[in-house]
Amino acid sequence: MRIGTLDPLALTADQDARLHAQRCARCGSTTDLRPGGYAYTASGTDGGRLGWPVVLCKGCPGSGA
C-alpha cells in the first residue's frame, strides 16, 4: 500500500481489507500476520490524514505499509 495517502471514497475491496488488518498491507496475504505500522487515508478537504494500524505477513520485510 505504499502509494501515499489513499482516497477513502475510492478504495477497492482489497485495499479496504488491508486497512482493516484482514490482509498483509504489502502483499495481501492472510496468514502469519504481525503489526506493521500505519497506512493513511485522506480526511476532509484541508489535507488531513487518518492513520490506520495495518499488519504485515512474516514474509514481508520491515515495518510500515
Short mmCIF file of the C-alpha atoms (twelve columns), coordinates in Angstrom:
data_MODEL
# 
_entry.id   MODEL 
# 
loop_
_atom_site.group_PDB 
_atom_site.id 
_atom_site.type_symbol 
_atom_site.label_atom_id 
_atom_site.label_alt_id 
_atom_site.label_comp_id 
_atom_site.label_asym_id 
_atom_site.label_seq_id 
_atom_site.Cartn_x 
_atom_site.Cartn_y 
_atom_site.Cartn_z 
_atom_site.pdbx_PDB_model_num 
ATOM 1  C CA . MET A 1  0.000   0.000   0.000  1 
ATOM 2  C CA . ARG A 2  2.970   2.329   -0.403 1 
ATOM 3  C CA . ILE A 3  1.103   4.719   -2.651 1 
ATOM 4  C CA . GLY A 4  0.878   7.818   -0.476 1 
ATOM 5  C CA . THR A 5  -2.376  8.896   1.107  1 
ATOM 6  C CA . LEU A 6  -5.387  6.879   -0.041 1 
ATOM 7  C CA . ASP A 7  -8.746  8.380   -1.003 1 
ATOM 8  C CA . PRO A 8  -11.245 6.648   1.326  1 
ATOM 9  C CA . LEU A 9  -14.046 7.099   -1.221 1 
ATOM 10 C CA . ALA A 10 -12.116 5.255   -3.940 1 
ATOM 11 C CA . LEU A 11 -10.827 2.210   -2.026 1 
ATOM 12 C CA . THR A 12 -11.004 -1.207  -3.649 1 
ATOM 13 C CA . ALA A 13 -12.254 -4.177  -1.613 1 
ATOM 14 C CA . ASP A 14 -8.640  -5.379  -1.354 1 
ATOM 15 C CA . GLN A 15 -7.390  -2.014  -0.047 1 
ATOM 16 C CA . ASP A 16 -10.243 -1.930  2.473  1 
ATOM 17 C CA . ALA A 17 -9.296  -5.403  3.772  1 
ATOM 18 C CA . ARG A 18 -5.674  -4.280  4.121  1 
ATOM 19 C CA . LEU A 19 -6.691  -1.126  6.038  1 
ATOM 20 C CA . HIS A 20 -8.819  -3.233  8.393  1 
ATOM 21 C CA . ALA A 21 -5.845  -5.537  9.156  1 
ATOM 22 C CA . GLN A 22 -7.505  -8.518  7.461  1 
ATOM 23 C CA . ARG A 23 -4.658  -8.859  4.919  1 
ATOM 24 C CA . CYS A 24 -0.959  -8.026  4.761  1 
ATOM 25 C CA . ALA A 25 -0.676  -4.358  3.775  1 
ATOM 26 C CA . ARG A 26 2.088   -5.154  1.261  1 
ATOM 27 C CA . CYS A 27 1.298   -8.479  -0.417 1 
ATOM 28 C CA . GLY A 28 -2.310  -9.218  0.608  1 
ATOM 29 C CA . SER A 29 -1.539  -12.481 2.443  1 
ATOM 30 C CA . THR A 30 -3.944  -13.555 5.194  1 
ATOM 31 C CA . THR A 31 -1.546  -15.793 7.157  1 
ATOM 32 C CA . ASP A 32 1.152   -15.174 9.776  1 
ATOM 33 C CA . LEU A 33 0.201   -11.528 10.258 1 
ATOM 34 C CA . ARG A 34 2.011   -9.180  12.658 1 
ATOM 35 C CA . PRO A 35 1.791   -5.447  13.450 1 
ATOM 36 C CA . GLY A 36 3.204   -3.411  10.574 1 
ATOM 37 C CA . GLY A 37 2.855   0.302   11.189 1 
ATOM 38 C CA . TYR A 38 0.284   2.632   9.674  1 
ATOM 39 C CA . ALA A 39 -1.342  3.429   6.342  1 
ATOM 40 C CA . TYR A 40 -3.114  6.761   5.791  1 
ATOM 41 C CA . THR A 41 -6.339  7.910   4.179  1 
ATOM 42 C CA . ALA A 42 -7.315  11.472  3.377  1 
ATOM 43 C CA . SER A 43 -9.610  13.210  5.861  1 
ATOM 44 C CA . GLY A 44 -11.615 16.174  4.642  1 
ATOM 45 C CA . THR A 45 -10.516 18.762  2.129  1 
ATOM 46 C CA . ASP A 46 -7.860  20.521  4.222  1 
ATOM 47 C CA . GLY A 47 -5.140  17.908  3.717  1 
ATOM 48 C CA . GLY A 48 -5.724  15.999  6.951  1 
ATOM 49 C CA . ARG A 49 -4.943  12.285  7.208  1 
ATOM 50 C CA . LEU A 50 -6.289  9.375   9.261  1 
ATOM 51 C CA . GLY A 51 -3.839  6.669   10.337 1 
ATOM 52 C CA . TRP A 52 -4.872  3.014   10.184 1 
ATOM 53 C CA . PRO A 53 -2.855  0.372   12.092 1 
ATOM 54 C CA . VAL A 54 -2.050  -2.269  9.470  1 
ATOM 55 C CA . VAL A 55 -0.443  -5.704  9.536  1 
ATOM 56 C CA . LEU A 56 2.321   -7.388  7.562  1 
ATOM 57 C CA . CYS A 57 2.887   -11.089 6.997  1 
ATOM 58 C CA . LYS A 58 6.105   -12.752 8.164  1 
ATOM 59 C CA . GLY A 59 7.292   -12.900 4.542  1 
ATOM 60 C CA . CYS A 60 7.288   -9.110  4.077  1 
ATOM 61 C CA . PRO A 61 10.262  -7.154  5.468  1 
ATOM 62 C CA . GLY A 62 10.276  -4.199  7.799  1 
ATOM 63 C CA . SER A 63 7.518   -2.212  9.365  1 
ATOM 64 C CA . GLY A 64 5.149   0.320   7.907  1 
ATOM 65 C CA . ALA A 65 2.966   -0.223  4.906  1 
# 
